[in-house]
Amino acid sequence: MLRVVTVFLMLLQFLVEPSWAASKADDQATGQLTARQLTDGVSAKVVEVVDGDTVVLDDGKEVRLVGIQAPKLPLNRPNFKEWPLAREAKEELEKLVLNQHVTLSYGGARMDRHGRTLAHLHTDDGAWAQGEMLSRGLARVYTFADNRAAAPDLLALEAGAREAKRGIWALNYYRVQDADGKIGPPDTYQLVEGTVVEVADVRGKYFLNFGQDYKKDFTASISARDAKSFASAGMDPKSLKGKRVRLRGWIDERNGPAMDLTHPEQIELLR
C-alpha cells in the first residue's frame, strides 16, 4: 500500500510541477552532459561581474564566458550605445556567480586577443553559467572556429528561450532577421533565416546567395580555408542549395549585406 501511495505522489508531483521547474531540470542535465565534453581547469572565486558575459576572479584573471554573447554595456567604449537588457543580463550573472567559487572548463582556445581567459563556468551547486544565461533569454550563442565545444547544447538552450520569448527574444532589437528583408545594420551580430537560392563556388570559396541579385541581396561566404572544417563536419556547402537555414554572425556591407561563415556551427538546417 505504501508503495502505491509513493508512486501516486510522484505522479501527482510530475503533473502539477510548473513548467519552469521541468525546464530547470533539463538545463541541469544538459550542463552535466556538456561538462563531459570539456577539460576541467582551476577553481576560483568570482569577485566582479563586468557585464553579462565577463567576470573577474580573485586571482586577477578576467574571464570571458565563451560560447555566448550577452547584451553589451558601453563600459569604456566611447560612442557605444548600450544594448537593450544589458543591465539586466549583468544583474542576472551577478546572482549566478558573484562571490561564488566556480570551476573553469575549456573546449578550445583559452585566451582571446584582449588577454582574457576563455572558459565555461560551473558553480559548486552544478549550475552552468552559459546554459543559465541562454535559458533565461539573456544571451545568444556565439561560437568561434577555434572554440565551439558544446555548441549543440548551447543552441538547444537558446532555442528554448527564443521559442518562449524570454528576455531578449521578446524584443524586436534581437529578432531573427529575414534574409529576404532588410538585414543589418552593418557591424552587428545577427541571426538570419532564409532559403539558399544558389551556391557559387569561386576558386574554392563558396557564396551562399539568398536572392537572384548577389550585388544587392544577402550573401554568406565560406573561404577556401574554412571550407575544410565544413567538409570535416559532413556539411558540403553545395548541398545547402534550396535548404532553409538559420545563420549567425557579424553583418558586413559588401555589394549588399554579407556574413562570413568560418565554422559549421554558424549554420542551422531548418528543413
N, C-alpha and C positions, 0 to 999 in steps of 0.2 A: 504493500500500500504506500509506504514512504517513497519507494522508487517511482511509483506512478505520479505522486504529488510533485516530486522533484522535476520529473520530465515536463509535467504540466506548467510548472512555474517557469522553467527555462523557455518553453514555447511562448508563454504569455509575455515574458520579457522581450523576446525577439519581435513579437507582434506590435508591442507598444513602444519599442525603442525608437527615439527620434532619429530622423534621417542623418542629422549631423553626427550622431554618435556612431552610426554604422560607417559613415564616411571616415571618421577618425580612425576606426579600427583598420579599415582598408589602407589608409595612409601609413599607419604604423607598419603594417605588413609589407607595404612597398618599400618603406625605409629600411627594413631589415634585409629585404632582398637586395636593395642597392648596396648596402654595406658590404655584402659579399663580393661585389664587383670592384670594390675599391681597395686601396692599400692604406692600412691604418698608419697614422703618424703620431705626433705628440699630443698631449693633453695640456690645456692651459685655461686660464680664466679670462673671460671677456670683460674688459674694463671700460670700453667705449663702443657705442654704435654710431658710425659716421653717417650712414644712410641705410636704406632698405636692403642693401646687399654688400655692405662693407663694415667690418668691425676691427677693433684694436684689442690685442691680447696683452696680458700682464708682462709678457716678455718683450713687448715693444713691437711685435710684428703686426702689420696691417694686413688683414685677410679679406680678399675679395671672394664672396660666395660664388664659386664657379658654377656655371650651368644655368644661371638665372640672371635676369636684369629687372631690378625694381625701378619704380618711378624715381626720377633723379631730382635732387636738390641743387641749387646753384653752387653751394659751398664757396670755393674761391674763384669760380669761373665768371669773369666779367661778361655782362650782357647775356647771361644764360637764363632762360625763362624756366621757372620751376614747373615740373610736370605735375599734372593732377594726381592727388593721393600720395605724393612723395612723403609728406609729413606723417601720414597715417601708416605708410609702409615702414618708416623708421621706428615709429612707436610700437608697431607690432613686433618687429625684430627685437626691440628692447625687451618686450615682455617675454620673448622666447629665450634670449641668451644673455642679456646683460647681467653681470655679476655671477654668472654661472660658469662652471667648469665644462669645457667642451673638448671633444676629441676631433682632431683634424684627420681627414682621409683624402686620398688623391686618386685621380683617374686619368692623369695626363701631365702636361706641363705644370710645374709647381711654382712658377713665378712669372708675372707679366712684365711688360716693358717699363712699368712705373715702380718696379721693385716690390709689388705687393704679392703676398703668398696667395696662390690659387688653391682652394680646398673646399671640401664639403665639411659641414659642421654637424656633429651629433652631440646632443646633450646627455647628461648622465641618466636621464629618465627615458632615453631611447628616441627622443624627437629628432627628426632630420630637418634641419633649418630650411634647406632648399625646398624640401617637399611641403613643409608647413606654409611657407610664403606663397608657393604656387597654388596650393589647395585653398588658401584663403583669398585668392584673387588679387594678390599684391605683388606679383612678379610675372614675367614671361620667360619662357625657355630661351636661353641664349648660349649656344654652344660654339665651339671653335674646332677647326680641323685637328688641332693638337690637344684638344681637351673636350671629349664628348662622351665620356663614360656615363652610364645610367640614363642616356637620352630617352630611351623608350619609357622609363618610369617617370621622368620629368614631363614628357609630353602628355602622358596619360593624366597626370595630376593637373596640368594646365587645362586640358580638355574638359575635365570635370568642372573646374571653376568657370570656364568660359560658357559651358552649356547652362550652368546655374546662374550665370550673370552676376557672379560675386565680384566685389571690388572693382578693379579696373575694367572688367568686362561689361559693366553696366554703363560705361561712358563711351560716347562717340569718339573721343580722342584716341582710344586704344582699339577701335573696331578693326576687324579683319577686313582689309580693303578688297574691292572687286577689281580684278585685272582688266575688266572692260571699262572701268570708270577712271576717275582722276586719282592717280597714285602719287603719294608723297606726303609732305613736301620732301625735297632732296635733303640728304644728310640726316635722315631719321630712320630708326629701326621699325620695320613694319612686317605684318603678316599679310600676305596677298593670296587670294584664291582665284583660280580661273582654269580654263581648259587650254592646253598646249595645242596651238593651231599647226605649228610647224617646228621641226628641229633641223637646224642647219649645222653642218659640220664644215668648218672653215679651217683647213690645215690642222685638224685635231682639236680645235676649240669649238665647243658646242654653244649654239644660241637657241634658247627656248623662246619662240615667238608666240605671243598671246593675241596677236592681231595680224591682219593682212599687210599692214604697213609698218615694217620694222623701224622706220625712221620716226614714227610717231607713237606707236603702241608700246605697251610694256614688254620688256625683254629681259630674260635672265640668262646669264652666261656661265659656262664652266670651262676653265682654262685647260689646255692640254695636260699640264702638270697635275692639276687637281682631278682630272677625269679618271686617273688611276685609282683613286680611293673609291669612286663610284663603281668602277668595274669590280674592285675587290669586294664590295658590298653586294654585288649581284644586281646593280642598278645600271642598265645600259641607257644613257641619255636618249638614244634614238627611240627606245621603246616608250618614251613618255608622250609621243605624238598622239593626240586625241584623248589623253588622260586628263581628268580633272585633278588638280593638285593644290596643296597649300604650301607656299614658300615663306621663309622668314629670313630677313637680312636687312642690310642697310640699302637705302634707296639713293641712287645717283641719277644724274641727268646726262644722258649720252644719246642723242637722237631719240629723245623720249625717255620716260622713266626706265631705269635699269637696276638690276640686282646681280651681284656676283655670288655664285654658289661655290663654296670650297670643300664641302663635305656633304655626304648623303643625308645626314640628319636635318638638313635645312629643307628637305622635300618630304612632304607627307602625301601619299596617294589617297585620294578621297573616293575614287571609284574606278 
